[in-house]
Amino acid sequence: MKLIISTTSPYSRKCRVMVHELGLADEVEELESHPFDDDPALIQANPLGRVPCLVLDDGQAFTESALIADYLCERAGEPWPRDWNDRRLEALGNGLLDLTVARRVEMVRDEGIQSDFWIQRRERGIMRAIDEIETLIGDLDAPLAQGPLTMAVALSYMDFRYPESGWRSGRPHLTALLEAWEARPSFKATPPPAES
């Protein structure tokens, strides 16, 4: 199998962490692709032109990190908890990722075309999301699940692209969640490059 990724993409990181956690590293070859370059290999596998994309040996491709993660669990024969609570937490984590990535995209636009309205709107949404997740995470039973992993990846991405957010203040559950994931070999093996 081939996993087409960008090392700066938090969506790719979620899948890369799962490859390690599920013991599939020997079966999955990572291929780096920058989505904005319209890499022909990525476009052929995923007409949406987005990473991650998992290409099976028969050429069939899976897109979207949640679908890829579900497939990897089935392939490994190690399903992580996947109840409605986990899916709800994953959806909040994905929303947090979407807002943080959109904020980043707006911040790197040329100064004359940046929109303060959209930057501030996304920042407010980010803070509301992490407040909600802080409340929910206190009842978390299964840290090895897609919901908690998605949140940890989102928080790590905030540290990477939005360090001035100060998201840890008053959020001990989320801080502990990220610290627990950062201690795992899978997370240590998949950080974004320092200079990006």
C-alpha positions as a Markdown table, in Angstrom:
| # | Residue | x | y | z |
|---|---|---|---|---|
| 1 | Met | 0.0 | 0.0 | 0.0 |
| 2 | Lys | 1.0 | 3.6 | -0.6 |
| 3 | Leu | 0.0 | 6.5 | 1.6 |
| 4 | Ile | 0.3 | 9.8 | -0.2 |
| 5 | Ile | 0.9 | 12.5 | 2.4 |
| 6 | Ser | 2.2 | 15.9 | 3.2 |
| 7 | Thr | 4.3 | 15.9 | 6.3 |
| 8 | Thr | 2.8 | 19.2 | 7.3 |
| 9 | Ser | -0.8 | 18.0 | 6.9 |
| 10 | Pro | -2.5 | 17.1 | 10.2 |
| 11 | Tyr | -4.9 | 14.9 | 8.3 |
| 12 | Ser | -2.0 | 12.9 | 7.0 |
| 13 | Arg | -0.4 | 12.8 | 10.4 |
| 14 | Lys | -3.5 | 11.1 | 11.9 |
| 15 | Cys | -3.2 | 8.3 | 9.3 |
| 16 | Arg | 0.6 | 8.1 | 9.8 |
| 17 | Val | 0.2 | 7.7 | 13.5 |
| 18 | Met | -2.4 | 5.0 | 13.0 |
| 19 | Val | 0.0 | 3.1 | 10.6 |
| 20 | His | 2.5 | 3.0 | 13.5 |
| 21 | Glu | 0.0 | 2.2 | 16.2 |
| 22 | Leu | -1.5 | -0.7 | 14.2 |
| 23 | Gly | 1.9 | -2.2 | 13.3 |
| 24 | Leu | 1.5 | -1.6 | 9.6 |
| 25 | Ala | 4.7 | 0.4 | 8.9 |
| 26 | Asp | 6.2 | -2.4 | 6.9 |
| 27 | Glu | 3.1 | -2.6 | 4.7 |
| 28 | Val | 2.6 | 1.1 | 4.0 |
| 29 | Glu | 5.0 | 3.2 | 1.9 |
| 30 | Glu | 4.7 | 6.9 | 2.4 |
| 31 | Leu | 4.9 | 9.2 | -0.6 |
| 32 | Glu | 5.3 | 12.9 | 0.0 |
| 33 | Ser | 3.2 | 15.2 | -2.2 |
| 34 | His | 2.3 | 18.8 | -1.9 |
| 35 | Pro | -1.4 | 19.2 | -2.8 |
| 36 | Phe | -0.9 | 22.7 | -4.2 |
| 37 | Asp | 1.5 | 21.4 | -6.8 |
| 38 | Asp | -1.1 | 19.2 | -8.5 |
| 39 | Asp | 1.3 | 16.2 | -8.3 |
| 40 | Pro | 0.2 | 13.8 | -11.1 |
| 41 | Ala | 0.4 | 10.8 | -8.8 |
| 42 | Leu | -1.9 | 12.4 | -6.2 |
| 43 | Ile | -4.3 | 13.7 | -8.9 |
| 44 | Gln | -4.5 | 10.2 | -10.5 |
| 45 | Ala | -5.2 | 8.6 | -7.1 |
| 46 | Asn | -7.5 | 11.3 | -5.8 |
| 47 | Pro | -9.2 | 13.7 | -8.2 |
| 48 | Leu | -9.9 | 16.0 | -5.3 |
| 49 | Gly | -6.1 | 16.6 | -5.1 |
| 50 | Arg | -6.1 | 16.3 | -1.3 |
| 51 | Val | -3.9 | 14.3 | 1.1 |
| 52 | Pro | -3.9 | 11.8 | 2.6 |
| 53 | Cys | -4.8 | 9.2 | 0.1 |
| 54 | Leu | -4.2 | 5.5 | 0.6 |
| 55 | Val | -3.6 | 3.6 | -2.6 |
| 56 | Leu | -4.1 | -0.2 | -2.3 |
| 57 | Asp | -2.0 | -2.7 | -4.2 |
| 58 | Asp | -4.8 | -3.2 | -6.7 |
| 59 | Gly | -4.9 | 0.6 | -7.4 |
| 60 | Gln | -8.1 | 1.3 | -5.5 |
| 61 | Ala | -7.8 | 4.5 | -3.5 |
| 62 | Phe | -9.2 | 5.7 | -0.2 |
| 63 | Thr | -9.5 | 9.4 | 0.6 |
| 64 | Glu | -10.3 | 11.3 | 3.8 |
| 65 | Ser | -8.5 | 10.5 | 7.0 |
| 66 | Ala | -11.4 | 8.9 | 8.8 |
| 67 | Leu | -12.1 | 6.5 | 6.0 |
| 68 | Ile | -8.4 | 5.6 | 5.7 |
| 69 | Ala | -8.2 | 5.1 | 9.5 |
| 70 | Asp | -11.2 | 2.8 | 9.5 |
| 71 | Tyr | -9.6 | 0.8 | 6.7 |
| 72 | Leu | -6.3 | 0.5 | 8.4 |
| 73 | Cys | -8.0 | -0.8 | 11.6 |
| 74 | Glu | -9.8 | -3.4 | 9.6 |
| 75 | Arg | -6.6 | -4.4 | 7.7 |
| 76 | Ala | -4.8 | -4.8 | 11.0 |
| 77 | Gly | -7.6 | -6.7 | 12.6 |
| 78 | Glu | -7.5 | -4.3 | 15.5 |
| 79 | Pro | -10.6 | -2.2 | 15.6 |
| 80 | Trp | -10.3 | 0.8 | 17.9 |
| 81 | Pro | -13.4 | 1.7 | 19.7 |
| 82 | Arg | -15.8 | 3.2 | 17.2 |
| 83 | Asp | -19.0 | 4.0 | 19.0 |
| 84 | Trp | -21.1 | 7.1 | 18.5 |
| 85 | Asn | -19.3 | 9.0 | 21.3 |
| 86 | Asp | -16.0 | 8.4 | 19.6 |
| 87 | Arg | -17.4 | 9.5 | 16.3 |
| 88 | Arg | -18.8 | 12.7 | 17.9 |
| 89 | Leu | -15.4 | 13.5 | 19.5 |
| 90 | Glu | -13.7 | 12.8 | 16.1 |
| 91 | Ala | -16.2 | 15.2 | 14.4 |
| 92 | Leu | -15.3 | 17.9 | 16.8 |
| 93 | Gly | -11.6 | 17.2 | 16.3 |
| 94 | Asn | -12.0 | 17.3 | 12.6 |
| 95 | Gly | -13.9 | 20.6 | 12.8 |
| 96 | Leu | -11.1 | 22.0 | 14.9 |
| 97 | Leu | -8.6 | 20.8 | 12.3 |
| 98 | Asp | -10.7 | 22.4 | 9.5 |
| 99 | Leu | -10.8 | 25.8 | 11.3 |
| 100 | Thr | -7.1 | 25.8 | 12.2 |
| 101 | Val | -6.1 | 24.8 | 8.6 |
| 102 | Ala | -8.4 | 27.5 | 7.2 |
| 103 | Arg | -6.9 | 30.0 | 9.5 |
| 104 | Arg | -3.4 | 29.1 | 8.4 |
| 105 | Val | -4.4 | 29.3 | 4.7 |
| 106 | Glu | -5.8 | 32.8 | 5.3 |
| 107 | Met | -2.7 | 33.9 | 7.3 |
| 108 | Val | -0.3 | 33.0 | 4.5 |
| 109 | Arg | -2.2 | 34.9 | 1.8 |
| 110 | Asp | -0.6 | 38.1 | 0.6 |
| 111 | Glu | -1.2 | 40.8 | 3.2 |
| 112 | Gly | -3.4 | 42.9 | 0.9 |
| 113 | Ile | -5.9 | 40.1 | 0.4 |
| 114 | Gln | -6.0 | 38.6 | 3.9 |
| 115 | Ser | -9.4 | 38.9 | 5.6 |
| 116 | Asp | -9.4 | 39.9 | 9.2 |
| 117 | Phe | -13.0 | 38.9 | 9.4 |
| 118 | Trp | -12.3 | 35.3 | 8.4 |
| 119 | Ile | -9.2 | 35.1 | 10.6 |
| 120 | Gln | -11.1 | 36.3 | 13.7 |
| 121 | Arg | -14.2 | 34.2 | 12.9 |
| 122 | Arg | -12.0 | 31.1 | 12.7 |
| 123 | Glu | -10.1 | 32.0 | 15.8 |
| 124 | Arg | -13.4 | 32.3 | 17.7 |
| 125 | Gly | -14.6 | 29.0 | 16.4 |
| 126 | Ile | -11.3 | 27.4 | 17.4 |
| 127 | Met | -11.6 | 28.6 | 21.0 |
| 128 | Arg | -15.3 | 27.5 | 21.2 |
| 129 | Ala | -14.4 | 24.1 | 19.9 |
| 130 | Ile | -11.5 | 23.5 | 22.4 |
| 131 | Asp | -13.7 | 24.7 | 25.3 |
| 132 | Glu | -16.4 | 22.2 | 24.3 |
| 133 | Ile | -13.8 | 19.4 | 23.8 |
| 134 | Glu | -12.2 | 20.2 | 27.2 |
| 135 | Thr | -15.6 | 19.6 | 28.8 |
| 136 | Leu | -16.2 | 16.3 | 26.9 |
| 137 | Ile | -12.7 | 14.9 | 27.2 |
| 138 | Gly | -12.9 | 14.7 | 31.0 |
| 139 | Asp | -15.2 | 11.6 | 30.5 |
| 140 | Leu | -12.9 | 9.9 | 28.0 |
| 141 | Asp | -12.5 | 6.2 | 28.6 |
| 142 | Ala | -10.5 | 5.1 | 25.5 |
| 143 | Pro | -7.5 | 7.2 | 24.6 |
| 144 | Leu | -6.6 | 4.8 | 21.8 |
| 145 | Ala | -9.5 | 5.7 | 19.5 |
| 146 | Gln | -9.9 | 8.0 | 16.5 |
| 147 | Gly | -11.7 | 10.7 | 18.5 |
| 148 | Pro | -8.9 | 11.3 | 21.0 |
| 149 | Leu | -6.2 | 10.9 | 18.3 |
| 150 | Thr | -7.9 | 13.5 | 16.0 |
| 151 | Met | -8.0 | 15.9 | 18.9 |
| 152 | Ala | -4.4 | 15.3 | 19.8 |
| 153 | Val | -3.4 | 15.9 | 16.2 |
| 154 | Ala | -5.4 | 19.1 | 16.0 |
| 155 | Leu | -3.8 | 20.4 | 19.2 |
| 156 | Ser | -0.4 | 19.5 | 18.0 |
| 157 | Tyr | -1.1 | 21.3 | 14.8 |
| 158 | Met | -2.2 | 24.4 | 16.8 |
| 159 | Asp | 1.2 | 24.3 | 18.5 |
| 160 | Phe | 2.8 | 24.1 | 15.1 |
| 161 | Arg | 0.8 | 26.8 | 13.2 |
| 162 | Tyr | -0.9 | 28.8 | 15.9 |
| 163 | Pro | 1.3 | 28.8 | 19.0 |
| 164 | Glu | 0.1 | 32.2 | 20.1 |
| 165 | Ser | -3.4 | 30.8 | 20.8 |
| 166 | Gly | -2.5 | 29.9 | 24.4 |
| 167 | Trp | -4.9 | 27.0 | 24.1 |
| 168 | Arg | -3.5 | 25.2 | 27.2 |
| 169 | Ser | -4.6 | 27.9 | 29.7 |
| 170 | Gly | -7.5 | 26.5 | 31.7 |
| 171 | Arg | -7.7 | 23.3 | 29.8 |
| 172 | Pro | -6.0 | 20.6 | 31.8 |
| 173 | His | -7.8 | 17.6 | 30.2 |
| 174 | Leu | -6.7 | 18.6 | 26.7 |
| 175 | Thr | -3.2 | 19.4 | 27.8 |
| 176 | Ala | -3.0 | 15.9 | 29.4 |
| 177 | Leu | -4.4 | 14.3 | 26.3 |
| 178 | Leu | -1.8 | 15.8 | 24.0 |
| 179 | Glu | 1.0 | 15.0 | 26.5 |
| 180 | Ala | -0.1 | 11.4 | 26.6 |
| 181 | Trp | 0.0 | 11.2 | 22.8 |
| 182 | Glu | 3.3 | 13.0 | 22.5 |
| 183 | Ala | 4.9 | 10.4 | 24.7 |
| 184 | Arg | 3.9 | 7.6 | 22.3 |
| 185 | Pro | 6.4 | 6.4 | 19.7 |
| 186 | Ser | 3.9 | 6.8 | 16.9 |
| 187 | Phe | 3.6 | 10.6 | 17.6 |
| 188 | Lys | 7.3 | 11.0 | 18.0 |
| 189 | Ala | 7.9 | 9.4 | 14.6 |
| 190 | Thr | 5.5 | 11.7 | 12.7 |
| 191 | Pro | 6.1 | 15.4 | 13.7 |
| 192 | Pro | 5.9 | 18.0 | 11.0 |
| 193 | Pro | 9.2 | 19.3 | 9.8 |
| 194 | Ala | 10.6 | 22.1 | 12.0 |
| 195 | Glu | 11.2 | 24.5 | 9.0 |
| 196 | Ser | 7.8 | 24.7 | 7.2 |
